[in-house]
Amino acid sequence: MKSLHSLKTAFIILIILFSFAGFSQNNITITDEASHNADESAVLDVYSTTKGMLVPRMTTSQINAVSNPATGLLVFNTELNSFYFFSDTKGWQNLSDPTGSIWGVNQSTGDVYLTDIQTNIGIGTDEPFSKLAVVANTGADPDKPLFEILDEFGKSIFSVTSEGVRIYVKDIDSKGVSGGFAVGRYGAAKGMPDTTYLMVTPDSTRVYTQEAGKGVSGGFAVGRYGAAKGLAENYLHLTENNYFIGHKAGESMIGGLYNTFYGFEAGINTTTGSQNVFVGYKSGHSNTDGEGNIYLGNSAGFSNMSSGKNIAIGDSASFSQDGGWGNTVVGYRAGYEGTFYNNNTYIGAGAGKFNPNSNNTFLGNSAGGSSLCTGEQNVFIGLAVGVYNQGDQNTFIGNYSGSNSTGSGNVLIGYRAGYDNNESNRLYIDNSNTIWPLIFGDFSTPEVVINGNSDDNTNNMNFYVYGQAGGNAAWWNDSDEKLKKNITTIPNALDKVLQLRGVNFEWKERRENIEGLQMGFIAQEAEIVIPEVVNNTKGNYAMQYAPITALLVESVKEQQDIINNLESRIKKLEEDNNELKEEMINLRKLIINK
């Protein structure tokens, strides 16, 4: 009760003092020193050298709950330990922020942040165009950093200038210390040759440049809006649309898009070509406006100027090609000197090396690889296949098959099959260079010969077997009645059979696996009797033996009829003879009885 009474008494006295002061002067002093006079500029002057002044202390929620706060209303936030005043435009503002509440402090982490997420910071400009904009002074030295990070010795580690961005890392040999990423250098690495430009080690990746000469800015430049004085030759040039790595790689580019060149002078003459990939020493060297080419290998696609959609992989692959489209060439000097060819596939060292034509597929070292091989629409698979072939539309499969063949439309399958064939439209299947292949064919006749060639098939049969033929089942022939007309029974079959002569003989010339005494007919003799089964082509006779079976059947039937008739006659004679015998017996009995 005493404390409450004292508080009321003090409050009454304070009101009296204020009232008295209001009547006696224009300003009020609250002080614990009687000698202090109120400052004339202050309506209220609170003065003490031993005590402070307390304003209302509230939590954040209490502050936000104040109804209709007046502009300039002052409180202390007990949660954030900061003075706050009320602004009619920005609300409650932190007086503890010397910048006027631009910065905020996260009380839990201690991190500093911009209180307005829309605010930008400008250095050298009062109109920053990004979150942090640093603008150089007009006429400033282009090598003078706009932003720089120094090490403990005051040496530059990271520097941003008007010329570009430079990163410097000391050479460090200390065990367990990472060298980081070095661009430029201020100390040569131990044992490092002066010609080193890029070094990748387990602890660092470093890009080295020459010492800056007069008028030349050293370091590593990424992007620029004005050519530097004394610009050196490009070794690495990356743009939004093109990627060039290597001495003078892509240096003539003026309008091409989406190219990737890697290697010494790779794509050096390309001006407007697009979507090319050149990798290797002077790969795509002469290309100017060719598009969609992929050249991988030293001098691959070297002479190409305007070809497109080609793939050449290998040292000097498609070296002299120019003007062709849609080719795939893989191998050392594959397609080396061909020009203006299209849609070829050459795979193998020297494959299609000189071929100037289109639509070929050569797979194998030196396949179609000589200067004499000039055909098109050929398929060669194997070592040195069709190497001298000049024909078209051939298919050769097997090492050295058709190597010296010159014809067109041939199919040669097997090791050295048809090696010296100079005809066209031939089929050879064998594993040697023989004129009597296991399977021979002539597509123009057409004919197929087993174990021989067309010289053996003298009567131009569609299928001819030179030698024995057999199987474990009968040979089937079409014999349906609905396939036939003018059907009659063979007349006089027995008579014809009786006129034929079966002979034994021996062959005069080569007949593999057929030696000694043989059995058959003489075609010239048979032609007189049964010309239906005899063929005479160019004076060479041949016979069909199988149809003679039908003749034999009918002849047997005719003979059987004769036999049947004879049997009937014999039976009748036997019956007559028996009757005569009975009559003789009866007659004898009569004579004896008389």
Buried (B, 14 or more C-beta within 10 A) or exposed (E): EEEEEEEEEEEEEEEEEEEEBEEEEEBBBBBEEEEBEBEEEEEEBEBEEEEEEEEEEBEEEBBEEBEEBEEEBEBBBEEBEBBBBBBEEEEBBBBBBEEEBEBBBEEEEEEEEBBEEEEBEBEEEEEBEEEEBBBBEEEEEEBEBBEEEEEEEEEBBBBBBBBBBBBBBBBBEEEEEEBBEBBBBEEEBEEBEEEEEEBEEEEBBBBBBEEEEEEBBBBBBEEEEEEBEEEEEBBBBEEEEBBBBBBBBBBBBEEBBBBBBBBBBBBBBBBBBBBBBBBBBBBBBBBBBBBBBBBBBBBBBBBBBBBBBBBBBBBBBBBBBBBBBBBBBBBBBBBBBBBEBBBBBBBBBBBBBBBBBBBBBBBBBBBBBBEBBBBBBBBBBBBBBBBBBBBBBBBBBBBBBBBBBBBBBBBBBBBBBBBEBEBBBBBBBBBEBBEBBBBBBBBEEEBBBBBBBBEBBBBBBEEBBBEEEEEEEEEEEEEEEEEEEEEEEBEBBBEBBEEBEEEEEEEEEEBEEEEEEEEEBBBEBBBEBBEEBBBEEEEEBBBEEEBBEBBBEBBBBBBEEEEEEEEEEEEEEEEEEEEEEEEEEEEEEEEEEE
